[in-house]
């Protein structure tokens, strides 16, 4: 997980190898509409201990992408419940359940 400059965990706290920053568990998300009227995307974000690691993203059981260095991913999920999973190159993973309520109206 990439930590703010100067931050040091206290008392032997162990940080996860990979975690999902957004969305949080149980979150309800709605894709925005872009100024030109086209559907926008929801930006998912992960953090990992080694920021240069490649993270592999899956939505439900579908592979989405592999991203190295910077770990946001923009997606337009279908309405309904989903499971977002991110896995690093060592097999460490984090997953979160969220619900997409579709796209914002015009």
DSSP file (Angstrom, degrees, kcal/mol; ACC not computed):
  #  RESIDUE AA STRUCTURE BP1 BP2  ACC     N-H-->O    O-->H-N    N-H-->O    O-->H-N    TCO  KAPPA ALPHA  PHI   PSI    X-CA   Y-CA   Z-CA
    1    1 A X              0   0    0      0, 0.0     2,-0.5     0, 0.0    48,-0.2   0.000 360.0 360.0 360.0 132.5    0.0    0.0    0.0
    2    2 A X        -     0   0    0     48,-0.1     2,-0.2    49,-0.0    47,-0.1  -0.683 360.0-157.0 -80.3 124.1    1.4    3.4   -0.9
    3    3 A X        -     0   0    0     -2,-0.5     3,-0.1    46,-0.2    -1,-0.0  -0.679  24.7 -92.3-103.3 154.1    1.5    5.5    2.3
    4    4 A X    >   -     0   0    0     -2,-0.2     3,-2.3     1,-0.1    -1,-0.1  -0.303  61.3 -81.9 -58.7 148.3    1.5    9.3    2.6
    5    5 A X  T 3  S+     0   0    0      1,-0.3    -1,-0.1     3,-0.0     3,-0.1  -0.285 116.9  13.2 -54.5 128.3    5.1   10.7    2.8
    6    6 A X  T 3  S+     0   0    0      1,-0.3     2,-0.3    -3,-0.1    -1,-0.3   0.343  90.9 136.1  87.2  -6.2    6.4   10.4    6.4
    7    7 A X    <   -     0   0    0     -3,-2.3     2,-0.4    -4,-0.0    -1,-0.3  -0.600  28.9-177.8 -78.5 132.4    3.7    8.0    7.6
    8    8 A X        -     0   0    0     -2,-0.3    -3,-0.0    -3,-0.1    -4,-0.0  -0.994  27.8-120.5-129.2 125.0    5.0    5.1    9.7
    9    9 A X        -     0   0    0     -2,-0.4     3,-0.3     4,-0.1     2,-0.3  -0.330  32.5-132.1 -60.4 145.7    2.7    2.4   11.0
   10   10 A X  S >  S+     0   0    0      1,-0.2     3,-1.1     2,-0.1    -1,-0.1  -0.725  70.6   8.5-101.7 149.4    2.8    2.1   14.8
   11   11 A X  T 3  S-     0   0    0     -2,-0.3    -1,-0.2     1,-0.3    -2,-0.0   0.799 125.9 -56.6  60.1  38.3    3.1   -0.9   17.1
   12   12 A X  T 3  S+     0   0    0     -3,-0.3    -1,-0.3     1,-0.2     2,-0.1   0.759  78.8 177.8  69.4  24.3    4.0   -3.6   14.4
   13   13 A X    <   -     0   0    0     -3,-1.1     2,-0.6     1,-0.1    -1,-0.2  -0.422  21.4-140.6 -62.9 131.2    0.8   -2.9   12.4
   14   14 A X        -     0   0    0     -2,-0.1     2,-0.3    -5,-0.0    -1,-0.1  -0.852  11.3-149.5 -98.4 122.5    0.8   -5.1    9.4
   15   15 A X        -     0   0    0     -2,-0.6    34,-0.1     1,-0.1     2,-0.0  -0.660  25.1-105.2 -89.2 145.2   -0.5   -3.5    6.2
   16   16 A X        -     0   0    0     -2,-0.3     3,-0.1     1,-0.1    33,-0.1  -0.341  20.8-127.5 -66.3 151.3   -2.2   -5.6    3.5
   17   17 A X  S    S+     0   0    0      1,-0.2    32,-2.0    31,-0.1    33,-0.3   0.849  93.2   7.9 -66.8 -34.5   -0.2   -6.3    0.4
   18   18 A X  E    S+A   48   0A   0     30,-0.2     2,-0.3    75,-0.2    -1,-0.2  -0.994  71.0 173.7-147.5 142.9   -3.1   -5.0   -1.7
   19   19 A X  E     -A   47   0A   0     28,-2.7    28,-2.8    -2,-0.3     2,-0.5  -0.989  31.6-117.1-148.2 155.9   -6.3   -3.3   -0.9
   20   20 A X  E     -A   46   0A   0     -2,-0.3    26,-0.3    26,-0.2     3,-0.2  -0.843  22.1-176.7 -95.0 126.9   -9.2   -1.6   -2.7
   21   21 A X  E     +     0   0A   0     24,-2.8     2,-0.3    -2,-0.5    25,-0.2   0.871  62.9  54.7 -88.2 -44.6   -9.6    2.1   -2.0
   22   22 A X  E    S+A   45   0A   0     23,-1.7    23,-2.4     1,-0.2    -1,-0.4  -0.985  96.5  32.1-144.1 130.8  -12.7    2.7   -4.0
   23   23 A X  S    S-     0   0    0     -2,-0.3    -1,-0.2    21,-0.2     2,-0.1   0.520  80.2-145.3 -85.5 161.2  -15.4    1.5   -4.0
   24   24 A X    >   -     0   0    0      1,-0.1     3,-1.8    -2,-0.1    -1,-0.1  -0.435  39.5 -74.2 -80.3 163.4  -15.9    0.5   -0.4
   25   25 A X  T 3  S+     0   0    0      1,-0.3    73,-0.2    -2,-0.1    -1,-0.1  -0.342 119.0  13.2 -60.6 135.0  -17.7   -2.7    0.6
   26   26 A X  T 3  S+     0   0    0     71,-2.6    -1,-0.3     1,-0.2    72,-0.2   0.504  91.3 153.5  78.4   4.8  -21.5   -2.4    0.1
   27   27 A X  E <   -c   98   0B   0     -3,-1.8    72,-2.6    70,-0.6     2,-0.5  -0.344  39.2-143.5 -67.9 144.9  -21.2    0.8   -1.9
   28   28 A X  E     -c   99   0B   0     70,-0.2     2,-0.3    53,-0.0    72,-0.2  -0.963  24.8-169.8-106.4 123.3  -23.9    1.8   -4.4
   29   29 A X  E     -c  100   0B   0     70,-3.0    72,-2.7    -2,-0.5     2,-0.4  -0.844  14.1-165.7-117.4 151.2  -22.3    3.5   -7.4
   30   30 A X  E     -     0   0B   0     -2,-0.3    73,-0.2    70,-0.2     2,-0.2  -0.992  25.3-123.0-135.8 127.3  -23.8    5.3  -10.3
   31   31 A X  E     -c  103   0B   0     71,-2.0    73,-2.2    -2,-0.4    11,-0.1  -0.461  31.2-126.3 -69.1 135.5  -21.9    6.2  -13.5
   32   32 A X        -     0   0    0      9,-0.3     8,-3.4    71,-0.2     2,-0.5  -0.283  14.8-118.6 -75.5 166.2  -21.8    9.9  -14.3
   33   33 A X  B     -G   39   0C   0      6,-0.2     6,-0.2    72,-0.1     5,-0.1  -0.929  29.0-126.0-104.4 131.6  -22.9   11.4  -17.6
   34   34 A X    >   -     0   0    0      4,-3.1     3,-2.5    -2,-0.5     6,-0.1  -0.297  28.4-103.3 -71.0 160.0  -20.2   13.3  -19.4
   35   35 A X  T 3  S+     0   0    0      1,-0.3    -1,-0.1     2,-0.1    -2,-0.0   0.797 123.1  55.8 -55.8 -29.4  -20.8   16.9  -20.5
   36   36 A X  T 3  S-     0   0    0      2,-0.1    -1,-0.3     1,-0.0     3,-0.1   0.426 122.7-105.7 -85.1   3.4  -21.4   15.8  -24.1
   37   37 A X  S <  S+     0   0    0     -3,-2.5    -2,-0.1     1,-0.3     2,-0.1   0.295  78.8 129.1  94.8 -10.5  -24.1   13.4  -22.9
   38   38 A X        -     0   0    0      1,-0.1    -4,-3.1    -5,-0.1    -1,-0.3  -0.446  70.0 -92.8 -76.5 153.2  -22.1   10.2  -23.3
   39   39 A X  B     -G   33   0C   0     -6,-0.2    -6,-0.2    -2,-0.1    -1,-0.1  -0.437  42.1-145.9 -66.2 135.5  -22.0    7.7  -20.3
   40   40 A X        -     0   0    0     -8,-3.4     2,-0.3    -2,-0.1    -9,-0.1  -0.238  14.0-113.7 -88.1-176.0  -19.1    8.3  -18.1
   41   41 A X        -     0   0    0    -10,-0.1     2,-0.5    -2,-0.1    -9,-0.3  -0.855  16.0-119.6-121.1 155.6  -17.1    5.6  -16.2
   42   42 A X  E     - B   0  75A   0     33,-3.3    33,-2.7    -2,-0.3     2,-0.7  -0.816  28.1-135.0 -92.8 132.4  -16.7    4.8  -12.5
   43   43 A X  E     - B   0  74A   0     -2,-0.5     2,-0.3    31,-0.2    31,-0.2  -0.807  18.6-165.8 -95.0 117.8  -13.1    5.0  -11.4
   44   44 A X  E     - B   0  73A   0     29,-3.4    29,-2.8    -2,-0.7     2,-0.4  -0.750   8.1-162.8 -95.5 147.9  -12.0    2.1   -9.2
   45   45 A X  E     -AB  22  72A   0    -23,-2.4   -24,-2.8    -2,-0.3   -23,-1.7  -0.997   9.9-175.0-139.2 139.9   -8.7    2.5   -7.2
   46   46 A X  E     -A   20   0A   0     25,-1.4     2,-0.3    -2,-0.4    25,-0.3  -0.868   8.9-153.7-125.3 160.3   -6.4    0.1   -5.5
   47   47 A X  E     -A   19   0A   0    -28,-2.8   -28,-2.7    -2,-0.3     2,-0.3  -0.971  12.0-176.3-131.7 149.2   -3.3    0.5   -3.4
   48   48 A X  E     -A   18   0A   0     -2,-0.3   -30,-0.2   -30,-0.2     3,-0.1  -0.973  38.3-112.8-143.6 159.2   -0.4   -1.9   -2.8
   49   49 A X  S    S+     0   0    0    -32,-2.0     2,-0.7    -2,-0.3   -46,-0.2   0.888 113.2  43.7 -57.7 -41.8    2.8   -2.1   -0.8
   50   50 A X  S >  S-     0   0    0    -33,-0.3     3,-2.5     1,-0.1    -1,-0.2  -0.882  74.4-161.8-108.7 102.3    4.9   -1.9   -3.8
   51   51 A X  T 3  S+     0   0    0     -2,-0.7    18,-0.4     1,-0.3    -1,-0.1   0.679  87.9  61.4 -60.1 -17.3    3.5    0.8   -6.1
   52   52 A X  T 3  S+     0   0    0     16,-0.1    -1,-0.3     2,-0.1    18,-0.1   0.508  80.9 112.3 -88.0  -2.1    5.4   -0.6   -9.1
   53   53 A X  S <  S-     0   0    0     -3,-2.5    16,-0.9    16,-0.1     2,-0.5  -0.293  73.0-117.0 -63.3 151.9    3.6   -3.9   -8.9
   54   54 A X  E     -D   68   0B   0     14,-0.2    35,-0.6    12,-0.0     2,-0.4  -0.806  28.1-155.0 -87.6 132.0    1.3   -5.0  -11.7
   55   55 A X  E     -DE  67  88B   0     12,-3.1    12,-2.7    -2,-0.5     2,-0.5  -0.916   3.1-147.8-110.1 137.5   -2.3   -5.4  -10.5
   56   56 A X  E     -DE  66  87B   0     31,-3.1    31,-2.2    -2,-0.4     2,-0.4  -0.913  15.6-153.7-107.6 124.6   -4.8   -7.6  -12.3
   57   57 A X  E     +DE  65  86B   0      8,-3.0     7,-3.0    -2,-0.5     8,-0.9  -0.794  14.1 179.3-105.6 138.7   -8.4   -6.5  -12.2
   58   58 A X  E     -DE  63  85B   0     27,-2.6    27,-2.7    -2,-0.4     2,-0.5  -0.998  16.4-156.4-134.0 140.2  -11.6   -8.7  -12.5
   59   59 A X  E >  S-DE  62  84B   0      3,-2.5     3,-2.2    -2,-0.4     2,-0.4  -0.978  78.4 -38.0-114.0 117.8  -15.2   -7.7  -12.3
   60   60 A X  T 3  S-     0   0    0     23,-3.8    25,-0.1    -2,-0.5    22,-0.1  -0.559 126.5 -32.7  58.7-121.7  -17.3  -10.7  -11.3
   61   61 A X  T 3  S+     0   0    0     -2,-0.4     2,-0.5     2,-0.1    -1,-0.3   0.371 116.2 106.8-104.2   5.6  -15.4  -13.5  -13.1
   62   62 A X  E <   -D   59   0B   0     -3,-2.2    -3,-2.5     1,-0.0     2,-0.2  -0.737  69.9-127.8 -94.3 126.4  -14.4  -11.3  -16.1
   63   63 A X  E     +D   58   0B   0     -2,-0.5    -5,-0.3    -5,-0.2     3,-0.1  -0.499  29.6 176.1 -66.5 132.9  -10.8  -10.2  -16.5
   64   64 A X  E     -     0   0B   0     -7,-3.0     2,-0.3     1,-0.4    -6,-0.2   0.832  47.7 -46.3-104.6 -52.8  -10.6   -6.4  -17.1
   65   65 A X  E     -D   57   0B   0     -8,-0.9    -8,-3.0     2,-0.0     2,-0.4  -0.987  35.9-118.7-173.0 165.0   -7.0   -5.3  -17.3
   66   66 A X  E     -D   56   0B   0     -2,-0.3     2,-0.4   -10,-0.2   -10,-0.2  -0.997  32.8-172.5-120.7 127.6   -3.5   -5.4  -15.8
   67   67 A X  E     -D   55   0B   0    -12,-2.7   -12,-3.1    -2,-0.4     2,-0.3  -0.973   5.9-161.4-128.3 135.4   -2.2   -2.0  -14.6
   68   68 A X  E     -D   54   0B   0     -2,-0.4     2,-2.0   -14,-0.2   -14,-0.2  -0.882  65.3  -5.0-116.3 147.1    1.4   -1.2  -13.5
   69   69 A X  S    S+     0   0    0    -16,-0.9     2,-0.5   -18,-0.4   -16,-0.1  -0.456 125.4  48.8  76.4 -68.2    2.6    1.8  -11.4
   70   70 A X  S    S-     0   0    0     -2,-2.0   -23,-0.1   -18,-0.1    -2,-0.0  -0.896  73.4-159.2-104.8 133.8   -0.6    3.8  -11.1
   71   71 A X        +     0   0    0     -2,-0.5   -25,-1.4   -25,-0.3     2,-0.3  -0.025  43.8 115.2-114.9  31.9   -3.6    1.7  -10.0
   72   72 A X  E     -B   45   0A   0    -27,-0.2     2,-0.3   -29,-0.0   -27,-0.2  -0.675  39.8-166.9 -89.8 157.7   -6.9    3.3  -10.9
   73   73 A X  E     -B   44   0A   0    -29,-2.8   -29,-3.4    -2,-0.3     2,-0.5  -0.973  11.7-145.7-144.1 127.2   -9.2    1.7  -13.5
   74   74 A X  E     +B   43   0A   0     -2,-0.3     2,-0.3   -31,-0.2   -31,-0.2  -0.833  29.1 167.0 -97.8 126.4  -12.3    3.3  -15.2
   75   75 A X  E     -B   42   0A   0    -33,-2.7   -33,-3.3    -2,-0.5     2,-0.5  -0.961  35.1-147.3-138.8 150.7  -15.2    0.9  -15.8
   76   76 A X        -     0   0    0     -2,-0.3   -35,-0.1   -35,-0.2     2,-0.1  -0.792  30.6-165.8-116.9  85.0  -18.8    1.2  -16.8
   77   77 A X        -     0   0    0     -2,-0.5   -46,-0.2     1,-0.1    25,-0.2  -0.358  23.1-108.6 -74.2 151.5  -20.4   -1.8  -15.1
   78   78 A X        -     0   0    0      1,-0.1    22,-0.3    -2,-0.1    24,-0.1  -0.354  50.2 -83.5 -66.8 155.8  -23.9   -3.0  -15.9
   79   79 A X  S    S+     0   0    0     22,-0.1    22,-0.2    20,-0.1     2,-0.2  -0.331  91.0  55.0 -60.4 145.0  -26.6   -2.3  -13.3
   80   80 A X  E    S- F   0 100B   0     20,-3.2    20,-2.7    -3,-0.1     2,-0.2  -0.653  93.4 -34.3 124.9-179.6  -26.8   -4.8  -10.5
   81   81 A X  E     + F   0  99B   0     18,-0.2     2,-0.3    -2,-0.2    18,-0.2  -0.486  59.4 177.7 -77.6 146.0  -24.6   -6.4   -7.8
   82   82 A X  E     - F   0  98B   0     16,-2.9    16,-2.0    -2,-0.2     2,-0.5  -0.949  27.9-138.9-142.9 160.7  -20.9   -7.0   -8.6
   83   83 A X  E     - F   0  97B   0     -2,-0.3   -23,-3.8    14,-0.2     2,-0.5  -0.991  18.5-160.9-122.1 120.7  -17.7   -8.3   -7.1
   84   84 A X  E     -EF  59  96B   0     12,-2.8    12,-2.2    -2,-0.5     2,-0.4  -0.887  12.2-175.1-101.8 127.6  -14.5   -6.4   -7.9
   85   85 A X  E     -EF  58  95B   0    -27,-2.7   -27,-2.6    -2,-0.5     2,-0.4  -0.970  10.9-170.5-126.7 139.1  -11.3   -8.3   -7.3
   86   86 A X  E     -EF  57  94B   0      8,-2.6     8,-2.2    -2,-0.4     2,-0.4  -0.997   7.4-173.3-128.1 135.6   -7.7   -7.1   -7.6
   87   87 A X  E     -EF  56  93B   0    -31,-2.2   -31,-3.1    -2,-0.4     6,-0.2  -0.984  11.9-144.9-130.5 135.6   -4.7   -9.4   -7.5
   88   88 A X  E >   -E   55   0B   0      4,-2.7     3,-1.8    -2,-0.4   -33,-0.2  -0.379  39.2 -92.4 -90.7 178.1   -1.0   -8.6   -7.4
   89   89 A X  T 3  S+     0   0    0    -35,-0.6   -34,-0.1     1,-0.3    -1,-0.1   0.639 124.5  55.4 -66.7 -15.4    1.8  -10.6   -9.1
   90   90 A X  T 3  S-     0   0    0      2,-0.1    -1,-0.3     0, 0.0     3,-0.1   0.395 121.2-103.6 -96.5   1.6    2.4  -12.6   -5.9
   91   91 A X  S <  S+     0   0    0     -3,-1.8     2,-0.2     1,-0.3    -2,-0.1   0.438  72.9 143.1  92.0  -0.4   -1.2  -13.8   -5.7
   92   92 A X        -     0   0    0    -75,-0.1    -4,-2.7    -5,-0.0    -1,-0.3  -0.521  29.9-176.4 -69.8 140.0   -2.3  -11.4   -2.9
   93   93 A X  E     - F   0  87B   0     -6,-0.2     2,-0.3    -2,-0.2    -6,-0.2  -0.953  26.2-164.1-141.9 159.6   -5.8  -10.2   -3.5
   94   94 A X  E     - F   0  86B   0     -8,-2.2    -8,-2.6    -2,-0.3     2,-0.3  -0.986  13.8-173.1-137.1 145.7   -8.6   -7.9   -2.3
   95   95 A X  E     - F   0  85B   0     -2,-0.3     2,-0.3   -10,-0.2   -10,-0.2  -0.980   4.2-173.8-140.1 151.8  -12.2   -8.1   -3.2
   96   96 A X  E     - F   0  84B   0    -12,-2.2   -12,-2.8    -2,-0.3     2,-0.4  -0.997  18.8-135.2-145.7 143.4  -15.3   -5.9   -2.6
   97   97 A X  E     + F   0  83B   0     -2,-0.3   -71,-2.6   -14,-0.2   -70,-0.6  -0.825  34.0 159.8 -96.9 137.7  -19.0   -6.2   -3.3
   98   98 A X  E     -cF  27  82B   0    -16,-2.0   -16,-2.9    -2,-0.4     2,-0.4  -0.949  31.8-127.5-147.9 167.3  -20.8   -3.2   -4.7
   99   99 A X  E     -cF  28  81B   0    -72,-2.6   -70,-3.0    -2,-0.3     2,-0.5  -0.980  11.8-151.4-122.5 131.9  -24.0   -2.4   -6.6
  100  100 A X  E     -cF  29  80B   0    -20,-2.7   -20,-3.2    -2,-0.4   -70,-0.2  -0.877   4.9-168.3 -98.5 130.3  -24.2   -0.4   -9.8
  101  101 A X  E     -     0   0B   0    -72,-2.7     2,-0.2    -2,-0.5   -22,-0.1   0.171  45.5-111.7-103.2  17.4  -27.5    1.4  -10.2
  102  102 A X  E     -     0   0B   0    -73,-0.3   -71,-2.0   -25,-0.2    -1,-0.4  -0.562  54.0 -28.3  94.7-154.5  -26.8    2.3  -13.8
  103  103 A X  E     -c   31   0B   0     -2,-0.2   -71,-0.2   -73,-0.2   -70,-0.1  -0.733  60.8-104.2-107.8 150.2  -26.2    5.6  -15.4
  104  104 A X        -     0   0    0    -73,-2.2    -1,-0.1    -2,-0.3    -2,-0.0  -0.387  42.8-110.5 -67.1 148.2  -27.3    9.1  -14.5
  105  105 A X              0   0    0      1,-0.1   -72,-0.1    -2,-0.1    -1,-0.1  -0.122 360.0 360.0 -71.8 175.2  -30.1   10.6  -16.6
  106  106 A X              0   0    0    -69,-0.0    -1,-0.1     0, 0.0    -2,-0.1   0.499 360.0 360.0 -62.6 360.0  -29.6   13.5  -19.0
